[in-house]
Every structure is written in structure tokens, then in C-alpha cells.
Amino acid sequence: MLSSILAKTAINIIDVSAADSQGMEQHEYMDRARQYSTRLAMLSSNLTHWKKLPLLPSLTNQPHQVLASDPVPFADLQQVSRIAAYASSALSQIRVDAKEELVVQFGIP
């Protein structure tokens, strides 16, 4: 799994430290600029579907009826509070044992 993440990261990395514009020829500079623009366009086109998502549906068209209804029984509130406390306790006891470095230096020349 880690190798897969590293491979995908290496593919998508743009090494700006290697982009020494003084040492590059004009056509190399233009090729890189075109490549970066293409990659940026691909990534931004993937984000456009988020803008097209519909708004969350309304849960009710008559909120006054919901507000005027009987309140939630106190026993139910206590049960929800107890379950939330158990969940919080369980989450606070989660520990991660680090076996190796997750962030490593790439050997990219």
C-alpha cells in the first residue's frame, strides 16, 4: 500500500527545484509550462463535479409542525448521551504504533 502511495506521489510531483530556468532552453521551458497547464486543467476539471452537486434536501416543508411536536423523551436523550460518551472513550483510546517512516526523501536527481 505504501509503495502504491509513493508511486502515485512520484508521478504527480512537480519538482520546482529542478526547474532552473537559466539552464533550460526556451523550448524546454515552453514544454514544461504546457505540461503543467495540461495537468492543472485535468485536476481542475475533476473538481467541477463538486460544484454541480444539488443542495441538501429539506427535511420538512413545515418546520413549525416539527417544532410543535412532542419533545424527545428524556430516557432517549440519556441513552444518546451514554452512547456518545462510550464512543468518545473508545476513540480516545486508539493508538497508532509507528513501524516505519511514512514520509521519506525521494531520490529524484
C-alpha positions in Angstrom: 0.0 0.0 0.0 2.8 2.4 0.9 4.6 1.6 -2.3 1.5 2.4 -4.3 1.1 5.7 -2.5 4.7 6.6 -3.1 4.5 5.6 -6.8 1.4 7.8 -7.3 3.0 10.7 -5.5 6.2 10.4 -7.6 4.1 10.5 -10.8 2.2 13.6 -9.6 5.1 15.5 -8.2 6.4 18.7 -9.9 10.0 19.3 -8.9 10.2 23.1 -8.9 13.8 22.9 -7.6 14.9 21.2 -10.8 13.2 23.9 -12.9 16.3 26.1 -13.2 15.1 28.4 -16.0 18.6 29.7 -16.7 19.9 26.3 -17.6 16.8 25.4 -19.8 16.4 26.1 -23.4 13.3 28.1 -24.5 11.6 25.1 -26.0 12.1 23.0 -22.8 10.7 25.8 -20.7 7.6 26.1 -23.0 7.2 22.3 -23.0 7.2 22.2 -19.2 4.7 25.2 -19.0 2.4 23.3 -21.4 2.7 20.1 -19.4 1.9 21.9 -16.1 -1.0 23.7 -17.7 -2.4 20.4 -19.0 -2.0 18.7 -15.7 -3.7 21.7 -13.9 -6.6 21.6 -16.3 -7.1 17.9 -15.8 -7.1 18.3 -12.0 -9.4 21.3 -12.1 -11.9 19.5 -14.4 -12.1 16.7 -11.8 -13.2 19.3 -9.2 -16.0 20.8 -11.3 -18.5 18.0 -10.4 -18.4 19.2 -6.8 -19.9 22.5 -7.8 -22.7 20.7 -9.7 -24.0 18.7 -6.7 -27.5 19.6 -5.7 -28.2 21.3 -2.4 -29.2 19.1 0.6 -32.9 18.3 0.5 -35.1 20.0 3.0 -36.2 17.5 5.7 -39.6 19.1 6.1 -41.7 21.7 4.3 -43.5 22.5 7.6 -40.9 23.1 10.3 -43.5 24.6 12.6 -45.1 21.2 12.9 -41.8 19.6 13.9 -41.1 22.3 16.5 -44.6 22.0 17.9 -44.5 18.2 18.2 -43.8 16.3 21.4 -40.3 16.6 22.8 -37.9 13.7 22.7 -38.2 11.6 25.9 -35.6 12.2 28.5 -34.6 8.5 28.6 -33.8 8.6 24.9 -31.6 11.7 25.4 -29.8 9.9 28.3 -29.2 6.9 26.1 -27.8 9.0 23.2 -25.5 10.8 25.7 -24.3 7.5 27.2 -23.6 6.1 23.7 -21.7 9.3 22.7 -19.6 9.0 25.9 -18.7 5.4 25.2 -17.8 6.3 21.6 -15.7 9.2 22.8 -13.9 7.0 25.3 -13.2 4.4 22.7 -11.8 7.0 20.3 -9.6 8.4 22.9 -8.0 5.0 23.5 -7.0 4.5 19.8 -3.2 4.5 19.5 -1.1 4.2 16.3 2.2 2.3 16.6 4.6 3.8 14.0 6.6 1.0 12.5 8.5 3.0 9.9 8.8 6.5 8.4 5.8 7.4 6.3 7.5 10.5 4.8 10.7 9.7 3.0 13.0 11.7 0.8 12.7 10.9 -2.9 15.9 10.0 -4.7 15.0 12.2 -7.7 18.1 13.7 -9.3 
